Amino acid sequence: MLILDNAETILHSKQPGQWRSGYEAYGQWLRMMGEMPHQSCCLLTSRENPQEIAILEGERSMVRSLPLSGLTQDDGRGIFRQRGICIVWGQRPNGKTSSTTMAAIP
């Protein structure tokens, strides 16, 4: 499993869903992940949807989006638990909980 956290930081600020110059390879990689059979998993967090996700997602597709807002850690754990994924939340040096997670499929 690969986790891409805060993907909006490499998306173009004035062109929604478009990658900033120099980061287009992420879009190509996401498109390949969504189109080709494989046993990998990618979890992408972002405040906006990259165009590749918007094009490929669907109920019968391997690509899915789950819009979230204002979740507690327990809410987040529940979402992953429903999908059979175990989550371990990280701690930052300042003691605050990190939004980045390590996940493993049991």
C-alpha positions in Angstrom: 0.0 0.0 0.0 1.2 3.5 -0.9 -0.2 6.5 0.8 -0.1 9.9 -0.9 -1.1 12.4 1.7 -2.1 16.1 1.0 -1.9 15.6 -2.8 -3.4 19.1 -3.2 0.1 20.5 -2.5 1.2 19.3 -5.9 -2.0 20.2 -7.8 -2.2 23.5 -9.7 -3.8 26.2 -7.6 -5.6 27.9 -10.6 -6.5 24.8 -12.6 -8.6 22.4 -10.5 -7.6 18.8 -10.9 -4.5 19.6 -12.9 -0.9 18.8 -11.7 1.6 21.6 -11.2 4.4 21.7 -13.8 6.9 18.9 -13.1 4.4 16.7 -11.3 2.5 15.3 -14.3 4.0 11.9 -13.7 1.8 11.5 -10.7 -1.2 11.7 -12.9 0.2 9.2 -15.4 1.0 6.8 -12.5 -2.5 7.2 -11.0 -4.1 6.5 -14.5 -2.0 3.4 -14.9 -3.0 2.2 -11.3 -6.6 2.7 -12.3 -6.5 1.0 -15.7 -4.1 -1.9 -15.2 -4.8 -5.1 -13.1 -2.5 -5.3 -10.1 -2.5 -6.3 -6.4 -1.3 -2.9 -5.1 -3.3 -0.3 -3.3 -2.9 3.5 -3.2 -4.6 5.8 -0.7 -4.6 9.4 -1.8 -5.7 12.2 0.5 -6.5 15.6 -1.0 -8.8 18.6 -0.7 -9.5 18.3 -4.4 -9.8 15.4 -6.8 -7.1 15.0 -9.4 -8.6 14.7 -12.9 -7.4 11.1 -13.3 -9.4 10.1 -10.3 -12.5 11.9 -11.4 -12.3 10.2 -14.8 -11.6 6.7 -13.6 -13.8 6.4 -10.5 -17.1 4.6 -10.3 -19.0 2.0 -8.3 -17.7 -0.9 -10.5 -14.3 0.6 -10.9 -11.1 -0.1 -8.9 -10.9 3.6 -8.4 -13.2 5.1 -5.7 -13.5 8.4 -3.9 -14.9 9.0 -0.5 -15.5 12.7 0.3 -14.9 13.3 4.0 -15.0 16.3 6.3 -14.6 16.9 10.0 -13.9 13.3 11.0 -12.5 12.4 14.4 -9.8 9.7 14.7 -12.5 7.2 15.8 -14.6 8.0 12.7 -11.6 7.5 10.5 -10.7 4.2 12.1 -14.3 3.0 11.7 -14.2 3.7 7.9 -11.0 1.7 7.5 -12.2 -1.1 9.8 -15.4 -1.5 7.6 -13.0 -2.1 4.7 -10.9 -4.6 6.6 -7.9 -2.3 7.0 -6.0 -1.8 10.2 -4.7 1.7 10.9 -1.9 2.9 13.2 -2.0 6.6 13.8 1.4 8.3 14.0 2.6 10.9 16.5 4.5 14.1 15.6 7.4 15.2 17.8 5.2 17.9 19.2 2.8 15.3 20.5 0.0 16.1 18.1 -1.5 13.2 16.1 -0.3 13.1 12.5 -2.8 13.0 9.6 -0.4 10.6 7.9 -1.2 7.0 8.7 0.4 3.7 8.2 -2.0 1.0 7.1 -1.9 -2.7 6.6 -4.4 -5.1 5.3 -4.9 -7.9 7.8 
